[in-house]
Amino acid sequence: MEGVAAFLFFLALRGEAKREEVRARFPRLVPLLKVLGEEVEARGETFRLTKPLRLSWFAPLFEAHYSPLLPEAERALALERLVEAAFLSAEAGEPLPHGEELLEAARLFQEGSRALLLEEYRKALHRFGEALGLLEREGLPFPAAALALLAWAQEGFRPGGKAKETARKALERAQTPFAREVAERVLARATKGGNPRA
C-alpha cells in the first residue's frame, strides 16, 4: 500500500500530527491505520509513531519521499530528522546506512555521532565536516540538529572555542525538540565548562 510509506514519512517529519491535518492529507486514514497497527498511536486528536526514529527505517522512506518538489519547510524538516535519526541510530548501535548523496551524509552524521558518544571529538568534527560539505555541495542549508552536534564536538575538542556561536546558530534555526535540547545543553556547558553530554 503506497500510502503507508507516505503516511510514515509524514508522521516521522512531524513527530505528531493533529487528526484534521492527517485526514486532510490522507483521506483514506482507516485502511492506513489498520495496516500500520501498533506502529501508530492515536491519543485524543493526535497521531504519532510509537517506534523510535532510526535510520534503519527512516533512510528508505527519506530516499523514496524526499524531493525538490516538497515544500521548502518540509524539505528542511526532513533534513533535520535525517540528522536526528543518524544520532539516535549511533546511540542504538545500528549498522551504518548505505546510499548516495544525502544518505551518504546521513552515514557520515552517524559515524560522527558514534565518535561524539565515545568522546572522540576530533573524529566527530571531521565526519560532521564531511557531511556538512556534502549538504553544501547540494546547495542545502545546514540543519539545526547538525549544527548542534557540531557545537557539541567543538566544545569537547576545544572548550571555550567556537561551540557557543555554533550552538546559538543551531538554537535560532531549531525546528525540533532534539536540536533545541542538544544546542541548549552545549550552551549551558560552554558557559559553565564541562561535557555537553552531562
C-alpha positions as a printed NumPy array, in Angstrom:
array([[ 0.   ,  0.   ,  0.   ],
       [ 1.764,  3.13 , -1.297],
       [ 0.058,  5.489,  1.144],
       [ 1.541,  3.648,  4.131],
       [ 5.115,  4.791,  3.42 ],
       [ 3.968,  8.355,  2.727],
       [ 1.997,  8.379,  5.986],
       [ 5.01 ,  7.078,  7.955],
       [ 7.244,  9.731,  6.36 ],
       [ 4.683, 12.431,  7.193],
       [ 4.497, 11.367, 10.865],
       [ 8.259, 10.931, 11.143],
       [ 8.781, 14.52 ,  9.994],
       [ 6.255, 15.998, 12.375],
       [ 6.699, 13.761, 15.392],
       [ 2.955, 14.014, 15.881],
       [ 0.064, 15.452, 13.903],
       [-3.488, 16.557, 14.615],
       [-6.312, 14.387, 13.318],
       [-7.686, 17.083, 10.962],
       [-4.234, 17.643,  9.4  ],
       [-3.842, 13.887,  8.914],
       [-7.327, 13.49 ,  7.419],
       [-6.762, 16.417,  5.042],
       [-3.564, 14.851,  3.732],
       [-4.642, 11.188,  3.944],
       [-8.418, 10.956,  3.384],
       [-8.342,  7.136,  3.471],
       [-6.988,  7.056,  7.003],
       [-8.728,  3.958,  8.382],
       [-7.072,  1.482,  5.944],
       [-3.667,  3.054,  6.705],
       [-4.169,  2.668, 10.436],
       [-5.218, -0.971, 10.001],
       [-2.059, -1.76 ,  8.024],
       [ 0.22 ,  0.041, 10.499],
       [-1.401, -1.436, 13.585],
       [ 0.622, -0.642, 16.686],
       [ 3.222,  1.461, 14.823],
       [ 0.9  ,  4.472, 15.125],
       [-0.663,  5.67 , 18.337],
       [-3.772,  7.833, 18.489],
       [-4.102,  9.956, 21.613],
       [-7.202, 12.084, 21.597],
       [-6.941, 14.194, 18.456],
       [-3.244, 13.471, 17.846],
       [-1.39 , 10.738, 15.952],
       [ 2.245,  9.808, 16.487],
       [ 4.626,  6.966, 15.728],
       [ 5.363,  4.529, 18.52 ],
       [ 8.743,  3.369, 17.204],
       [11.841,  5.477, 17.808],
       [13.359,  7.405, 14.901],
       [16.186,  5.354, 13.381],
       [17.952,  5.361, 10.019],
       [17.166,  1.651,  9.584],
       [13.568,  2.527,  8.699],
       [13.7  ,  6.297,  8.09 ],
       [16.506,  6.294,  5.475],
       [14.499,  4.235,  2.92 ],
       [11.466,  6.495,  3.474],
       [13.658,  9.574,  3.101],
       [15.163,  8.222, -0.1  ],
       [11.706,  7.473, -1.524],
       [ 9.9  , 10.649, -0.455],
       [12.458, 13.475, -0.177],
       [12.231, 15.57 , -3.296],
       [12.833, 19.117, -4.522],
       [ 9.063, 19.152, -5.15 ],
       [ 8.31 , 19.078, -1.419],
       [ 7.587, 22.459,  0.146],
       [10.777, 24.121,  1.428],
       [ 9.71 , 23.837,  5.078],
       [ 9.073, 20.111,  4.677],
       [12.45 , 19.551,  2.981],
       [14.195, 21.388,  5.822],
       [12.326, 19.325,  8.411],
       [13.23 , 16.106,  6.57 ],
       [16.932, 17.022,  6.761],
       [16.559, 17.773, 10.485],
       [15.015, 14.365, 11.083],
       [17.671, 12.643,  8.969],
       [20.425, 14.074, 11.198],
       [18.436, 13.251, 14.346],
       [17.883,  9.675, 13.117],
       [21.636,  9.38 , 12.458],
       [22.44 , 10.362, 16.049],
       [19.763,  8.098, 17.543],
       [20.959,  5.232, 15.338],
       [24.513,  5.763, 16.586],
       [23.23 ,  5.697, 20.164],
       [21.369,  2.446, 19.456],
       [24.42 ,  0.876, 17.759],
       [22.654,  0.41 , 14.427],
       [24.697, -0.505, 11.349],
       [25.633,  2.37 ,  9.047],
       [23.277,  3.02 ,  6.116],
       [24.412,  2.799,  2.518],
       [23.365,  5.173, -0.197],
       [24.393,  8.142, -2.249],
       [24.213, 11.891, -1.78 ],
       [22.049, 12.66 ,  1.236],
       [22.182,  9.105,  2.579],
       [25.968,  9.338,  2.4  ],
       [25.661, 12.487,  4.516],
       [23.441, 10.547,  6.96 ],
       [26.108,  7.833,  7.189],
       [28.735, 10.479,  7.974],
       [26.473, 12.056, 10.601],
       [26.012,  8.623, 12.182],
       [29.782,  7.977, 12.156],
       [30.364, 11.422, 13.667],
       [27.715, 10.776, 16.301],
       [29.354,  7.471, 17.252],
       [32.673,  9.272, 17.651],
       [30.953, 12.013, 19.662],
       [29.393,  9.476, 22.033],
       [32.847,  7.909, 22.508],
       [34.274, 11.393, 23.189],
       [36.454, 11.152, 20.072],
       [35.852, 14.808, 19.313],
       [38.435, 15.271, 16.56 ],
       [36.998, 12.335, 14.596],
       [33.458, 13.656, 15.175],
       [34.472, 17.085, 13.848],
       [35.94 , 15.522, 10.708],
       [32.866, 13.376,  9.995],
       [30.449, 16.255, 10.643],
       [32.582, 18.492,  8.412],
       [32.428, 15.928,  5.597],
       [28.648, 15.583,  5.99 ],
       [28.114, 19.343,  6.002],
       [30.325, 19.599,  2.919],
       [28.016, 17.172,  1.096],
       [24.993, 19.274,  2.066],
       [26.772, 22.413,  0.904],
       [27.585, 20.828, -2.478],
       [23.878, 20.017, -2.851],
       [23.065, 23.677, -2.115],
       [21.179, 22.772,  1.072],
       [21.063, 24.712,  4.333],
       [22.712, 23.23 ,  7.398],
       [20.088, 21.636,  9.672],
       [19.965, 22.922, 13.24 ],
       [20.475, 19.363, 14.504],
       [23.738, 19.163, 12.534],
       [24.915, 22.492, 13.943],
       [24.008, 21.399, 17.476],
       [26.018, 18.168, 17.126],
       [28.895, 20.129, 15.589],
       [28.809, 22.533, 18.551],
       [28.968, 19.569, 20.945],
       [32.049, 18.234, 19.135],
       [33.629, 21.7  , 19.096],
       [33.087, 22.134, 22.833],
       [34.519, 18.694, 23.544],
       [37.54 , 19.266, 21.327],
       [38.318, 22.836, 22.374],
       [36.291, 24.055, 25.358],
       [35.544, 27.762, 25.146],
       [36.15 , 27.82 , 21.376],
       [33.535, 28.193, 18.634],
       [30.923, 25.991, 20.323],
       [28.853, 28.831, 21.821],
       [28.487, 30.594, 18.484],
       [27.599, 27.366, 16.656],
       [25.104, 26.332, 19.363],
       [23.418, 29.763, 19.188],
       [23.013, 29.368, 15.407],
       [21.534, 25.9  , 15.987],
       [19.122, 27.277, 18.579],
       [17.975, 30.063, 16.221],
       [17.184, 27.507, 13.489],
       [15.871, 24.686, 15.703],
       [12.604, 23.163, 14.485],
       [12.707, 20.004, 16.574],
       [12.978, 19.302, 20.292],
       [16.141, 17.246, 19.614],
       [18.049, 20.144, 18.002],
       [16.85 , 22.568, 20.672],
       [17.841, 20.27 , 23.575],
       [21.319, 19.5  , 22.229],
       [22.024, 23.18 , 21.473],
       [20.779, 24.29 , 24.908],
       [22.894, 21.632, 26.626],
       [26.012, 22.727, 24.71 ],
       [25.349, 26.392, 25.55 ],
       [24.88 , 25.582, 29.222],
       [28.067, 23.514, 29.352],
       [30.072, 26.005, 27.269],
       [29.055, 28.715, 29.71 ],
       [29.895, 26.62 , 32.805],
       [32.624, 24.483, 31.294],
       [32.242, 20.725, 31.097],
       [30.968, 17.87 , 28.964],
       [27.807, 18.76 , 26.938],
       [26.579, 15.162, 27.396],
       [26.33 , 15.507, 31.18 ]])
